[in-house]
Amino acid sequence: MIKKRLFLLGVLLMAALVPGCKKAESPDPALEDSLTVDGAEEPEAALPAPGEENWGTSPEFKAPLITTSPIRYLSATVGSTEEEVNLTWFSPSEEAGQAYWTTADDTEFENAFVFSTSCVPSETIPGYYINRVTVTGLMPETEYLYQAGSEEGLSPAYTYTTPAFSDTFRFTAVGDIQIGKPVEEMDWQKNNWHRLLNKVKYHFPDSSFLVSLGDQVNNFDDVEQYNAFMNQGALYSMSFAPIKGNHDMGGSQFSEHFTLPNQSALGICDDEQDGDYWFTRGNTLFIALNTMDASRWGEHKDFIASAVEANPDSKWRIVFSHYSPYNAYENYMENAQNIRPWFLEFTSAYNIDLVMCGHDHAYTRTWFIKEDGSYKEYESPAQSPEGTMYLTLSSSSGSLYHQPSPQNEAAVSLKRKMPEVTDIQITPDSLKVSTYIAETWELTDEFEIQK
């Protein structure tokens, strides 16, 4: 671990900080023991053969829930670069809160740096106030502790570990958690979501972030569904990149719960705070689109142009969208065909390598689609392929599965009635996607692009 003094120097150089420090007492007396490393490492048990795991293969990621404090709905979302993370939480105090951030060895927060928040009343949860802060100056491959809140009430302490800041990295993707579809199975879906997050933490501890490709919940204004989705200890300890889906729209809940980097007014659908956003990791530009309002689809090309202009040297360019222009479920085909011309135009104009989508509840990977809508077939690894690959993910909670129908553009179409998770590995010269059944860890699809 990088020494504490390097962390403090990095923060002083890069962040706008509140002077002073804070010793923050943990509201959970048992927490200190759970965060203490005694130096004794147990030997790792051998992994089951691929496809033979179970939900219990991955150990439980233990962290006290935010509901043990006065704070509610804590999210740690992606920053503009690896050196940042955005924190958002709801507090019953109308006073602006603070985030206390320190290295993992400073368990008493004696040397913590204090980041002050903005604070506004929530329009969706009466009596609560939304606090937002961007923590900056993070160092690579470093384990931190943080707390959020104010003197009137603090959250438990949570860990946050940064990956290597490198052109070689990985991230993780999930499709349509959609907790609450159907509502009578919400507890089962919540449990699946919890177990999938354990798998992600276990298999991909170096994952740079987790992207959810829309429909976090089934009903945008259902408090219990948001509780089931967000009250997950693992989510407090990883960078999260949510995409707005059709079940997330209808009000300002989505934009109140998440703070997102480089966010634009282009692509908004419900309010002024849910437009397209972008961020970078290594040599890769990630562009997240809000495709919910069909009348604003033309704005996405302008947003992508601005993101590319701000990051002209990015080697890989990946677009996230809930709606897929190349899906395989018949009932959603009309929407896909309507949005397709917009995607064909900007993916070609800005050399987009990969488009990742949700909504379909069936897994589809296309061949490489060219500007005129024709496609070219490549074997893996594809060497400098012409066109863009589209990847549409299935459900990651088991909420709903659809039967795909044959499509000429589809290299792979699968209905797997089990939660899935996708790993994306990027190097300076390659991009590789690998999709697994979360419970058994069976590899169901894999493809690599080289350039």
Phi and psi in degrees as a GROMACS rama.xvg file:
@    title "Ramachandran Plot"
@    xaxis  label "Phi"
@    yaxis  label "Psi"
@TYPE xy
-66.1904  139.154  ILE-2
-64.0363  155.042  LYS-3
-57.9271  -36.2927  LYS-4
-65.3203  -30.9268  ARG-5
-68.7018  -40.1804  LEU-6
-59.9188  -46.0995  PHE-7
-63.6638  -39.793  LEU-8
-63.9069  -43.1463  LEU-9
-62.2595  -41.2295  GLY-10
-67.2535  -41.0791  VAL-11
-62.8305  -35.9568  LEU-12
-76.4314  -29.7257  LEU-13
-114.371  -13.3144  MET-14
-118.02  151.719  ALA-15
-93.2922  111.495  ALA-16
-114.386  156.572  LEU-17
-81.6646  129.924  VAL-18
-59.7179  148.858  PRO-19
95.6633  178.863  GLY-20
-138.592  173.051  CYS-21
-141.819  130.963  LYS-22
-94.1018  113.185  LYS-23
-106.89  118.826  ALA-24
-77.7947  136.518  GLU-25
-72.9145  134.357  SER-26
-74.021  -8.70576  PRO-27
-114.56  105.835  ASP-28
-59.287  -27.6545  PRO-29
-80.8873  -10.0795  ALA-30
-67.2068  -38.004  LEU-31
-58.6689  -42.7716  GLU-32
-64.7889  -37.5464  ASP-33
-70.224  -19.529  SER-34
-101.649  -3.24684  LEU-35
-85.1986  131.413  THR-36
-97.5448  122.575  VAL-37
-92.7195  -0.831271  ASP-38
86.6792  -10.5777  GLY-39
-95.7354  116.303  ALA-40
-102.199  128.251  GLU-41
-81.3914  144.359  GLU-42
-63.9033  140.824  PRO-43
-74.1968  136.143  GLU-44
-74.0311  150.533  ALA-45
-66.034  137.731  ALA-46
-71.2524  146.509  LEU-47
-61.7092  162.193  PRO-48
-62.1827  152.447  ALA-49
-53.421  131.688  PRO-50
86.8062  -0.178438  GLY-51
-117.951  15.709  GLU-52
-76.4092  175.418  GLU-53
-138.744  179.593  ASN-54
-62.6647  -28.6454  TRP-55
-80.9257  -2.85704  GLY-56
-60.7562  -41.1337  THR-57
-88.3544  132.98  SER-58
-65.9458  155.812  PRO-59
-67.3986  127.534  GLU-60
-83.1095  112.808  PHE-61
-100.434  126.851  LYS-62
-159.257  138.946  ALA-63
-64.9423  142.065  PRO-64
-72.5534  152.987  LEU-65
-62.0234  -23.4218  ILE-66
-70.2851  -6.50321  THR-67
-78.3198  -1.89281  THR-68
-126.271  176.892  SER-69
-71.7389  -12.4486  PRO-70
-77.6187  150.539  ILE-71
-133.942  153.581  ARG-72
54.0602  56.9596  TYR-73
-77.9419  131.983  LEU-74
-132.295  142.993  SER-75
-116.657  100.43  ALA-76
-106.177  162.686  THR-77
-57.4576  143.273  VAL-78
-93.694  176.921  GLY-79
-61.373  -35.9694  SER-80
-133.984  -178.979  THR-81
-64.1447  -19.8176  GLU-82
-82.5201  2.88532  GLU-83
-131.347  155.886  GLU-84
-146.825  140.975  VAL-85
-100.469  129.268  ASN-86
-110.985  138.776  LEU-87
-135.869  137.414  THR-88
-154.364  160.678  TRP-89
-103.883  135.087  PHE-90
-130.527  145.454  SER-91
-76.3974  -7.38921  PRO-92
-89.8622  134.409  SER-93
-80.4223  -5.13501  GLU-94
-81.7432  139.487  GLU-95
-60.2927  136.664  ALA-96
-91.4221  -171.573  GLY-97
-139.173  154.769  GLN-98
-108.907  128.746  ALA-99
-104.587  120.732  TYR-100
-128.873  129.952  TRP-101
-153.88  176.715  THR-102
-80.1217  160.483  THR-103
-65.1625  -23.9677  ALA-104
-79.8432  -10.8879  ASP-105
-95.0024  66.3203  ASP-106
-68.6653  -18.2569  THR-107
-93.8775  1.88784  GLU-108
59.508  29.6978  PHE-109
-68.8028  -27.6545  GLU-110
-114.792  22.7335  ASN-111
-68.4193  144.704  ALA-112
-92.1459  147.715  PHE-113
-112.619  123.207  VAL-114
-109.16  120.504  PHE-115
-81.4666  148.399  SER-116
-105.255  165.821  THR-117
-87.7796  155.878  SER-118
-146.502  121.353  CYS-119
-135.764  151.837  VAL-120
-63.9373  142.29  PRO-121
-75.0065  138.119  SER-122
-87.9529  -10.2837  GLU-123
-113.315  -23.9231  THR-124
-123.742  99.4615  ILE-125
-56.503  138.497  PRO-126
85.2833  1.25777  GLY-127
-118.31  156.317  TYR-128
-125.058  138.137  TYR-129
-90.3923  125.685  ILE-130
-110.066  133.819  ASN-131
-133.011  139.214  ARG-132
-153.142  145.38  VAL-133
-106.174  116.595  THR-134
-86.582  128.346  VAL-135
-124.19  171.626  THR-136
79.6539  20.9299  GLY-137
-70.4448  149.17  LEU-138
-105.943  154.21  MET-139
-71.391  150.147  PRO-140
47.9536  51.6523  GLU-141
-129.917  136.641  THR-142
-97.1561  127.662  GLU-143
-116.985  165.78  TYR-144
-121.543  146.446  LEU-145
-146.95  155.689  TYR-146
-134.127  155.775  GLN-147
-133.194  147.16  ALA-148
140.288  -145.371  GLY-149
-151.226  -177.204  SER-150
-65.7113  -18.7248  GLU-151
-79.6714  -13.2957  GLU-152
170.673  126.885  GLY-153
-113.394  151.851  LEU-154
-73.2008  165.549  SER-155
-60.4078  168.643  PRO-156
-85.6435  137.572  ALA-157
-125.761  150.912  TYR-158
-87.4105  153.325  THR-159
-150.244  119.051  TYR-160
-113.901  126.489  THR-161
-83.1513  146.226  THR-162
-80.8481  -179.884  PRO-163
-65.6233  138.305  ALA-164
-88.3324  95.9964  PHE-165
-149.556  161.507  SER-166
-77.4989  -6.91342  ASP-167
-109.652  114.143  THR-168
-160.105  175.851  PHE-169
-135.24  157.487  ARG-170
-139.672  168.694  PHE-171
-122.951  142.91  THR-172
-130.003  142.262  ALA-173
-133.198  151.956  VAL-174
-111.862  152.631  GLY-175
18.9426  79.1352  ASP-176
-65.6929  -47.1544  ILE-177
44.7424  54.6305  GLN-178
-63.8317  130.67  ILE-179
107.189  6.38693  GLY-180
-118.764  101.274  LYS-181
-80.7603  160.635  PRO-182
-65.7753  -30.8005  VAL-183
-70.9865  -11.5381  GLU-184
-108.073  19.0476  GLU-185
-63.0266  -41.3095  MET-186
-63.3457  -39.3324  ASP-187
-65.3551  -41.9772  TRP-188
-64.9921  -42.1925  GLN-189
-59.3814  -41.2497  LYS-190
-65.884  -42.2408  ASN-191
-61.2758  -43.4229  ASN-192
-60.5854  -43.0417  TRP-193
-61.2177  -46.0784  HIS-194
-69.5082  -34.2052  ARG-195
-64.7103  -41.2419  LEU-196
-62.3003  -37.8215  LEU-197
-59.2009  -41.6396  ASN-198
-63.4103  -41.9529  LYS-199
-61.7333  -46.6658  VAL-200
-63.212  -33.0791  LYS-201
-76.9393  -51.16  TYR-202
-81.9994  -29.84  HIS-203
-125.458  58.9299  PHE-204
-63.3423  -18.9576  PRO-205
-97.5423  11.0717  ASP-206
-62.3701  133.171  SER-207
-72.4138  -33.8315  SER-208
-167.132  167.555  PHE-209
-117.099  122.295  LEU-210
-104.721  132.775  VAL-211
-109.795  121.307  SER-212
-87.9592  34.8384  LEU-213
106.148  158.539  GLY-214
61.1507  64.7577  ASP-215
-64.3936  -39.1365  GLN-216
-130.16  168.177  VAL-217
-86.0248  -35.7056  ASN-218
-120.611  116.663  ASN-219
-56.878  -26.1075  PHE-220
-112.173  18.2964  ASP-221
-90.6703  113.569  ASP-222
-63.8958  -41.529  VAL-223
-65.7763  -36.388  GLU-224
-67.5859  -40.6795  GLN-225
-65.8092  -37.0398  TYR-226
-59.2904  -45.8183  ASN-227
-65.1253  -36.6188  ALA-228
-74.3416  -45.8348  PHE-229
-92.874  -24.0534  MET-230
-81.1105  69.5373  ASN-231
-132.452  119.152  GLN-232
-56.5498  -37.0179  GLY-233
-64.4332  -31.9342  ALA-234
-66.3694  -27.8134  LEU-235
-70.364  -14.1503  TYR-236
-117.564  19.5826  SER-237
-144.045  153.643  MET-238
-73.9449  130.67  SER-239
-119.741  134.979  PHE-240
-122.462  93.6036  ALA-241
-84.6887  143.407  PRO-242
-111.302  139.984  ILE-243
-78.6046  130.049  LYS-244
-112.619  175.026  GLY-245
-65.5445  -27.449  ASN-246
-83.3986  -7.55101  HIS-247
-92.7506  -7.51878  ASP-248
-96.9346  157.296  MET-249
134.198  -16.0186  GLY-250
-168.678  -166.988  GLY-251
-97.7837  15.0177  SER-252
-58.9229  -45.4539  GLN-253
-59.5166  -49.0685  PHE-254
-71.3285  -25.5328  SER-255
-73.5523  -31.6877  GLU-256
-83.3138  -20.5356  HIS-257
-131.767  136.91  PHE-258
-106.909  125.322  THR-259
-123.706  148.564  LEU-260
-84.0255  149.886  PRO-261
49.2784  42.7074  ASN-262
-81.7268  141.701  GLN-263
-113.998  163.789  SER-264
-82.3974  -7.17573  ALA-265
-75.5099  132.76  LEU-266
87.6365  4.83021  GLY-267
-66.285  155.086  ILE-268
-130.953  -36.7067  CYS-269
-106.924  -35.9146  ASP-270
-154.91  -164.059  ASP-271
-88.8546  3.72196  GLU-272
-125.769  19.4648  GLN-273
-127.581  28.0836  ASP-274
-78.8349  -175.249  GLY-275
-59.5188  152.41  ASP-276
-145.129  162.493  TYR-277
-138.941  160.188  TRP-278
-158.025  167.122  PHE-279
-124.816  152.6  THR-280
-140.867  123.733  ARG-281
56.0771  -129.05  GLY-282
-96.2631  20.9183  ASN-283
-118.484  134.936  THR-284
-102.062  125.422  LEU-285
-108.463  128.008  PHE-286
-121.458  115.536  ILE-287
-104.443  121.759  ALA-288
-108.069  139.667  LEU-289
-97.8085  99.0606  ASN-290
-98.3578  22.0503  THR-291
-74.7982  -27.6609  MET-292
-104.535  107.453  ASP-293
-62.0428  -27.6439  ALA-294
-69.919  -11.3184  SER-295
-115.765  11.7794  ARG-296
-58.9607  -32.5872  TRP-297
-66.2829  -18.52  GLY-298
-74.2632  -19.9308  GLU-299
-65.075  -34.5556  HIS-300
-63.7648  -39.1891  LYS-301
-64.0986  -40.3334  ASP-302
-65.9378  -44.1235  PHE-303
-61.9449  -39.3349  ILE-304
-59.141  -42.3483  ALA-305
-69.7095  -37.453  SER-306
-66.7944  -41.5027  ALA-307
-66.6751  -40.1435  VAL-308
-61.9764  -36.0759  GLU-309
-75.2665  -17.7536  ALA-310
-135.304  62.2627  ASN-311
-66.7421  -20.7175  PRO-312
-96.0767  6.11408  ASP-313
-64.7323  129.949  SER-314
-83.0714  -37.9275  LYS-315
-112.192  139.783  TRP-316
-130.998  121.812  ARG-317
-125.111  132.762  ILE-318
-109.73  135.955  VAL-319
-109.177  137.196  PHE-320
-153.446  145.859  SER-321
-73.8386  -53.8522  HIS-322
-71.819  135.182  TYR-323
-104.394  132.484  SER-324
-79.0717  -12.7264  PRO-325
-133.481  90.675  TYR-326
-117.495  -175.973  ASN-327
-134.108  8.32149  ALA-328
-99.2943  120.592  TYR-329
-55.646  -40.716  GLU-330
-66.5454  -19.735  ASN-331
-102.997  4.40981  TYR-332
-66.4779  -36.6783  MET-333
-63.3601  -43.8882  GLU-334
-62.6653  -40.1246  ASN-335
-62.6618  -42.7965  ALA-336
-68.5013  -31.0682  GLN-337
-69.2638  -38.7567  ASN-338
-85.2452  -16.1733  ILE-339
-56.8096  -46.45  ARG-340
-57.9412  -35.447  PRO-341
-64.7973  -42.8059  TRP-342
-67.325  -42.7316  PHE-343
-59.0468  -35.8349  LEU-344
-69.4384  -50.9622  GLU-345
-81.2509  -29.1242  PHE-346
-64.9951  -35.2247  THR-347
-75.3518  -44.3136  SER-348
-63.9196  -31.534  ALA-349
-119.58  19.5186  TYR-350
51.5997  54.3459  ASN-351
-76.7975  127.476  ILE-352
-81.697  -39.3516  ASP-353
-145.744  134.849  LEU-354
-115.054  126.352  VAL-355
-115.965  129.556  MET-356
-135.588  170.381  CYS-357
-126.143  -139.236  GLY-358
76.8318  -33.8948  HIS-359
-79.7125  -27.1897  ASP-360
58.1911  29.9685  HIS-361
-152.615  145.963  ALA-362
-89.5341  129.004  TYR-363
-140.309  131.951  THR-364
-122.993  126.621  ARG-365
-89.7586  167.318  THR-366
-70.8125  -171.116  TRP-367
-91.9417  116.522  PHE-368
-91.8206  129.252  ILE-369
-95.9486  173.837  LYS-370
-57.6473  -36.093  GLU-371
-85.2382  5.27011  ASP-372
90.6958  -9.61129  GLY-373
-72.7667  167.243  SER-374
-136.932  159.419  TYR-375
-129.06  135.35  LYS-376
-91.6326  134.577  GLU-377
-131.077  145.334  TYR-378
-84.364  155.175  GLU-379
-87.4293  133.794  SER-380
-81.1279  137.659  PRO-381
-83.0871  124.874  ALA-382
-91.3416  112.327  GLN-383
42.6353  59.1999  SER-384
-66.8467  150.508  PRO-385
-91.1483  124.177  GLU-386
109.86  -173.363  GLY-387
-122.332  137.907  THR-388
-93.3283  135.973  MET-389
-112.65  130.679  TYR-390
-124.643  116.962  LEU-391
-111.135  122.94  THR-392
-94.0732  155.949  LEU-393
-89.1705  -167.319  SER-394
-74.7031  144.431  SER-395
-106.922  5.56679  SER-396
-124.855  -12.0741  SER-397
86.682  15.7206  GLY-398
-67.4886  -33.1705  SER-399
-168.993  140.783  LEU-400
-132.294  137.908  TYR-401
-112.237  154.276  HIS-402
-87.6343  117.969  GLN-403
-75.316  152.656  PRO-404
-110.722  156.241  SER-405
-60.9676  134.679  PRO-406
-132.152  136.657  GLN-407
-59.9448  -36.2234  ASN-408
-76.7704  -11.7146  GLU-409
-87.0114  122.987  ALA-410
-79.1717  -33.4411  ALA-411
-141.587  132.191  VAL-412
-135.474  126.463  SER-413
-138.233  139.231  LEU-414
-112.068  108.798  LYS-415
-116.462  114.717  ARG-416
-82.7779  50.3205  LYS-417
-147.548  146.01  MET-418
-57.6981  140.374  PRO-419
-122.759  159.29  GLU-420
-144.261  144.818  VAL-421
-120.701  132.676  THR-422
-105.512  130.878  ASP-423
-120.972  119.344  ILE-424
-110.142  130.723  GLN-425
-123.814  135.154  ILE-426
-127.073  175.212  THR-427
-56.8925  -23.8911  PRO-428
-123.483  2.30197  ASP-429
-149.153  155.362  SER-430
-136.874  121.932  LEU-431
-128.248  128.275  LYS-432
-109.668  136.106  VAL-433
-136.623  124.218  SER-434
-113.155  135.553  THR-435
-126.237  148.73  TYR-436
-74.0627  122.355  ILE-437
-62.6876  -40.0745  ALA-438
-69.9722  -50.3149  GLU-439
-93.0049  -14.62  THR-440
60.9987  34.2025  TRP-441
-76.3817  129.008  GLU-442
-77.5414  119.455  LEU-443
-104.074  -21.5282  THR-444
-161.225  145.606  ASP-445
-153.386  139.567  GLU-446
-155.375  144.73  PHE-447
-126.873  137.185  GLU-448
-109.702  135.13  ILE-449
-124.772  140.549  GLN-450
